[in-house]
Amino acid sequence: MSGGLVAALLGLAVVDSLNLSTIAVVILILLTVQRPVATGWVYAAGAVVAFFGLTMLVYFGASFAGTLVEDLATWMRRIIFLGFGAMFVVFGVRRFRTRERRGYPLLRWVNPLTAFPLGIVATLADLPNAFPMFFAVERLIDAEVSAPTAVAALAGYTAIYAVPTVLALVLGIRFKDRPRDRFREIYDRLTSGDVKASRPMAGLHFTLAAVCFVVAAFVA
């Protein structure tokens, strides 16, 4: 593989790794379950296995589709920008009134036995946010990289994807109460109190929505 392709894959993997929903579940596990260490590692394993499985499915499916991969990537970009546009519209409407923040406590059934399938389900549910992975697969196919090399590259991509989640777990386990207290502060700040109504913020969200719709229609 060329240096440019490696750099592109590395950049996409870093963007993909900033998956707030997966990291948030790890933080909730550290804060709320009775066996946080074992549950956290099993959850992370389920998420990583599911993500790597998805990369293999997309890669070999796209390779089989051949020339359809370019059209697939184009439509994926359009769908992603349309989705972000719709999301910003919803955010804008919600900023017209003050509302109470809500917490997201884990259910009591989350434990080392159920954490692995939970990681798989959470990763599958978060597939629309994994658009960098689709672009990475597109780059590999366009570069006509051999299948064994592409699999190794996507394995490395998955390893980078897992770094923030693993780091959150390691910090929570290694330093015990200190990072957990910090996680608790962040969690409480994000899930308690009120979100004040703000017309300027609503206008900003509507502007971002318009930009997303324009990109989906004329650029992507």
C-alpha positions in Angstrom: 0.0 0.0 0.0 1.1 3.5 -0.7 2.0 6.0 2.0 -1.0 8.2 1.0 -3.4 5.3 1.3 -2.0 4.4 4.8 -2.3 8.0 5.9 -5.9 8.1 4.6 -6.9 4.9 6.4 -5.2 6.2 9.6 -7.1 9.5 9.5 -10.4 7.7 8.8 -9.8 5.3 11.7 -9.1 8.1 14.1 -12.3 9.8 13.1 -14.2 6.6 13.5 -12.7 5.9 16.9 -14.3 9.0 18.3 -17.5 7.1 18.8 -19.2 8.8 21.7 -22.0 6.4 22.1 -19.7 3.4 22.6 -17.5 5.4 25.0 -20.6 6.6 26.9 -21.8 3.0 27.4 -18.3 2.1 28.8 -18.5 5.0 31.2 -22.0 4.0 32.3 -20.7 0.5 32.9 -17.9 1.8 35.1 -20.4 3.9 37.1 -23.4 1.7 37.4 -22.9 -2.1 37.3 -21.8 -4.3 40.1 -18.8 -5.9 38.2 -17.6 -3.0 36.1 -14.2 -4.4 35.1 -15.3 -7.7 33.7 -18.5 -6.2 32.2 -16.6 -3.4 30.6 -14.0 -5.7 28.9 -16.6 -8.1 27.7 -18.7 -5.2 26.3 -15.6 -3.8 24.5 -14.8 -7.2 23.1 -18.4 -7.5 21.7 -18.2 -4.1 20.2 -14.8 -4.7 18.5 -15.7 -8.1 17.2 -19.0 -6.7 15.8 -17.2 -3.8 14.1 -14.5 -6.0 12.5 -17.2 -8.3 11.3 -19.0 -5.4 9.7 -15.8 -4.2 8.0 -15.3 -7.7 6.5 -19.0 -7.8 5.4 -18.7 -4.4 3.7 -15.3 -5.1 2.1 -16.2 -8.5 0.6 -19.7 -7.4 -0.3 -18.4 -4.3 -2.0 -15.6 -6.3 -3.7 -18.3 -8.7 -5.0 -20.4 -5.8 -6.2 -17.4 -4.5 -8.2 -18.3 -1.2 -9.9 -21.3 -0.7 -7.6 -19.0 0.3 -4.7 -18.5 3.9 -6.0 -22.3 4.4 -6.3 -22.7 2.9 -2.8 -20.2 5.3 -1.3 -21.9 8.2 -3.1 -25.3 7.3 -1.8 -23.9 6.6 1.7 -22.5 10.2 1.7 -25.9 11.6 0.6 -27.8 9.6 3.2 -25.4 10.6 5.9 -25.7 14.3 5.2 -29.4 14.0 4.9 -29.5 12.3 8.3 -27.3 15.0 9.9 -29.6 17.6 8.4 -32.7 16.0 9.8 -30.9 15.7 13.2 -30.0 19.4 13.2 -33.6 20.3 12.4 -34.8 18.3 15.4 -32.2 19.9 17.6 -33.3 23.4 16.4 -36.9 22.8 17.1 -36.1 21.5 20.6 -34.1 24.7 21.4 -37.2 26.8 21.3 -38.3 25.6 24.7 -36.5 24.8 28.0 -36.4 21.1 28.7 -35.1 18.8 31.4 -32.1 16.6 30.7 -32.6 12.9 31.2 -30.2 10.3 32.4 -29.5 7.0 30.7 -29.0 4.4 33.4 -28.1 0.8 32.4 -30.6 -2.0 33.0 -29.9 -4.4 35.8 -29.3 -7.3 33.4 -26.1 -5.7 32.2 -23.3 -8.1 33.5 -20.4 -10.1 32.1 -22.7 -12.6 30.6 -24.9 -10.1 28.7 -22.3 -7.5 27.9 -20.9 -9.2 24.8 -24.2 -9.3 22.9 -24.9 -5.8 24.2 -21.6 -4.7 22.6 -22.7 -6.3 19.3 -26.2 -4.8 19.3 -24.8 -1.3 20.2 -22.3 -1.5 17.4 -24.9 -2.6 14.9 -27.3 0.2 16.0 -24.5 2.7 15.6 -23.8 1.6 12.0 -25.0 4.9 10.4 -22.2 6.8 12.4 -19.5 4.4 10.9 -19.4 6.2 7.6 -15.6 6.6 7.7 -15.3 2.8 7.5 -17.3 2.8 4.2 -14.8 5.4 2.8 -11.9 3.3 4.0 -13.3 0.2 2.2 -13.8 2.3 -0.9 -10.2 3.5 -0.8 -8.9 -0.1 -0.5 -11.0 -1.4 -3.4 -10.1 1.6 -5.6 -6.4 1.0 -4.9 -6.8 -2.7 -5.9 -5.2 -3.9 -2.7 -5.0 -7.7 -2.4 -7.6 -9.3 -0.1 -5.1 -10.5 2.6 -3.5 -7.0 2.7 -7.0 -5.4 2.9 -8.0 -7.7 5.7 -4.8 -6.9 7.6 -5.4 -3.2 7.0 -9.0 -3.3 8.3 -7.8 -5.3 11.3 -5.5 -2.4 12.1 -8.3 0.0 11.4 -10.4 -1.8 14.0 -7.6 -1.7 16.5 -7.4 2.1 16.2 -11.2 2.3 16.4 -11.0 0.5 19.8 -8.3 2.7 21.3 -10.6 5.4 23.0 -12.9 2.7 24.4 -10.0 0.7 25.8 -8.3 3.8 27.1 -11.5 4.8 29.1 -11.6 1.3 30.5 -7.9 1.3 31.5 -8.1 4.7 33.1 -11.2 3.6 35.1 -9.5 0.4 36.2 -6.0 1.6 36.8 -6.8 4.7 38.8 -10.1 3.4 40.2 -12.0 6.2 42.1 -10.3 9.2 40.6 -11.3 8.8 36.9 -14.7 7.4 38.0 -15.3 10.5 40.0 -14.5 12.5 36.9 -16.7 10.3 34.8 -19.5 10.8 37.4 -19.1 14.6 37.2 -19.3 14.5 33.4 -22.2 12.2 33.4 -24.1 14.3 36.0 -23.4 17.4 34.0 -24.7 15.9 30.8 -27.8 14.2 32.3 -29.1 16.6 35.0 -30.5 20.1 35.1 -32.2 22.0 32.3 -31.4 22.8 28.7 -32.4 26.5 28.4 -34.4 27.7 25.4 -32.2 29.6 22.9 -33.3 31.1 19.6 -29.7 31.8 18.5 -28.8 28.2 19.1 -32.0 27.1 17.2 -30.9 29.3 14.4 -27.4 27.8 14.4 -28.9 24.3 14.2 -31.2 25.3 11.3 -28.2 26.8 9.5 -26.2 23.6 9.9 -29.2 21.6 8.7 -29.4 23.8 5.6 -25.7 23.3 4.9 -26.1 19.5 5.2 -29.0 19.5 2.8 -27.1 21.6 0.3 -24.1 19.3 0.5 -26.3 16.2 0.1 -28.0 17.7 -3.0 -25.1 19.3 -4.8 -21.7 18.1 -3.4 -21.8 14.5 -2.0 
